[in-house]
Every structure is written in C-alpha cells, then in structure tokens.
Amino acid sequence: MKFVIKISLLFLLFFAFLVMGCSENYTPKPRGYFRITFPNKTYKSFESNAPYKFEIPEYSVMLKYSSDKDEAWWYNLFFPEMKGTIHISYSSVKDNLNKYIEDSRSLVYKHTIKADAINEQTFINRDKNIYGVLYEIKGNAASPYQFFVTDSSKHFLRGALYFNVHPNKDSLSPVFNFIKTDIIHLMESLEWKN
C-alpha cells in the first residue's frame, strides 16, 4: 500500500511539474550562426612574373584569373575555409590614372543600394611609392572591402573582396574583420618590381 501511495505521489508531482512547465508561452530561440575558428596570422611571399609582389596569408590560395593577355597579372586570392575571394586586377598606367581611380570609385559606390555607409581610408607609403584607398562598405552589400594602390605613373592594382555566401553582416562580421587585416597587410607589403 505504501508503495502504491509513493508511486501515486511521484506521478502527481511529475504531472504538477509538467503542468507548471507548460503554463508559459514558448518562444523559439533564433537560429545560431556557425562557429568560426580563425587560423594564426602568418604570411608568405607571393611572387610571379607580374610587375608587383606582396605577402599573402598562409591559409589562402592564389589562383590565376585568366590566360588572356590583357589580364595576364590578374589573380584571385581565395580563402577556402571562409569562402571568400579577393579579386585582384592589374593595369599599366599610361595617362589614364584618373580613369582607373574613377572606375574603382564607381564600382565601390554601386553598392550604395545595400550599403549602410562607405568609409574611405587613404593609404600612403612614400618610401615604396605606393598610394591608395581602402573602401569599407558597411551593411549587407556583396563586397565589404575594396581597394586600389598605385605609384601614380606606371602601376595600378585593384582588389575587391567577395564571399560565396548570402551577405549577412551579422554573421560575417568576424570574417570581414579578420580578412581586413590581411588586405591591409597586402597593401603594406606591396612592392613594385620596376
């Protein structure tokens, strides 16, 4: 008899907890974002027959863009784990520097439809004869960073970071900040060969 009372009492307690637990409205939790483990920042030299050289991250892969003669020194700096690519293009300057700068600027400002803001950071290294601008495109734009560097007389190098995922500034923000450091390092380590 005592055993039956104990089981009945346990059943009643369990039922009471069940009823009390269901008295509140359930709100589903929002979807979480994947966890990203970033590699250590280490760099290696990228050299080719191009008229420039710079350092790239060890965790990236440099891929030739095209075999076209006009695009001979265009590359894609691919970040496999982050599904991102910096598209790098190079052009020789022949009295057309203003056109290249304006083209770069207009490509950046095409993102104003989705951008919350566009910040420009000037880059000058007189010792290496390198001048440029890093554009930070805030918001859910397709490209969070674009840049160009030039020596103002012979060389013009442009880069644009894109991801092979739907842009979502909240989930990709840590990746944007991580790769921004790599872009700045690329710009700072750049040297013209001739």
Residue pairs with C-beta under 8 A, 6 or more apart in sequence:
33 170
33 171
34 171
36 82
36 174
36 175
38 174
38 178
39 57
39 58
39 59
39 81
41 57
41 181
41 182
42 57
42 58
42 59
43 55
43 56
43 57
43 58
43 185
43 189
44 55
44 56
44 57
44 58
45 53
45 54
45 55
46 53
46 54
46 55
46 56
46 62
47 53
48 73
48 75
49 73
50 72
50 73
50 90
50 193
51 73
51 90
51 154
51 155
51 192
51 193
51 194
52 73
52 90
52 155
52 157
52 190
52 191
52 192
52 193
53 190
53 191
53 193
54 186
54 187
54 189
54 190
54 191
55 185
55 186
55 189
56 62
56 77
56 182
56 186
57 79
57 182
57 185
59 79
59 80
59 81
60 77
60 78
60 79
60 80
60 182
61 77
61 78
61 80
62 75
62 76
62 77
62 78
63 75
63 76
63 77
63 78
64 74
64 75
64 76
65 71
65 74
65 75
65 76
65 87
65 88
65 89
66 72
66 74
71 89
73 90
74 87
74 88
74 89
74 90
75 88
76 85
76 86
76 87
76 88
77 85
77 86
77 88
77 159
77 186
78 84
78 85
79 85
79 179
82 163
82 175
82 178
82 179
83 163
83 164
83 165
84 161
84 162
84 163
84 164
84 175
84 179
85 161
85 162
85 163
85 164
86 159
86 160
86 161
86 179
86 183
86 186
87 159
87 160
87 161
87 162
88 157
88 158
88 159
89 157
89 158
89 159
90 155
90 156
90 157
90 158
91 100
91 156
91 158
92 154
92 155
92 156
93 100
93 150
93 151
93 152
93 153
93 154
93 155
93 156
97 150
97 152
97 153
97 156
100 148
100 150
100 156
100 158
101 148
101 150
104 133
104 146
104 148
104 158
107 146
107 160
108 118
108 135
108 137
108 146
109 118
111 118
111 137
111 141
111 142
111 143
112 118
114 139
114 140
114 141
114 142
114 167
115 137
115 138
115 139
115 141
116 138
116 139
117 138
117 139
118 135
118 136
118 137
118 138
119 135
119 136
119 138
120 133
120 134
120 135
120 136
121 133
121 134
121 135
121 136
122 132
122 133
123 130
123 131
123 132
123 133
123 134
123 147
123 149
123 187
124 130
124 131
124 132
125 131
125 188
128 190
128 191
128 192
129 151
129 152
129 192
130 149
130 150
130 151
130 187
130 190
130 192
131 149
131 150
131 151
131 152
132 147
132 148
132 149
132 150
132 187
133 147
133 148
134 145
134 146
134 147
134 183
134 184
134 187
135 145
135 146
135 147
136 144
136 145
136 180
137 143
137 144
137 145
137 146
138 144
138 169
139 169
140 167
140 168
140 169
141 167
142 162
142 167
143 160
143 161
143 162
144 161
144 167
144 169
144 172
144 176
144 180
145 160
145 161
145 176
145 179
145 180
145 183
146 158
146 159
146 160
146 161
147 158
147 159
147 160
147 183
147 187
148 156
148 157
148 158
148 159
149 156
149 157
149 187
149 190
150 156
150 157
151 192
154 192
154 194
155 192
157 190
159 183
159 186
161 179
161 183
163 172
163 175
165 172
169 176
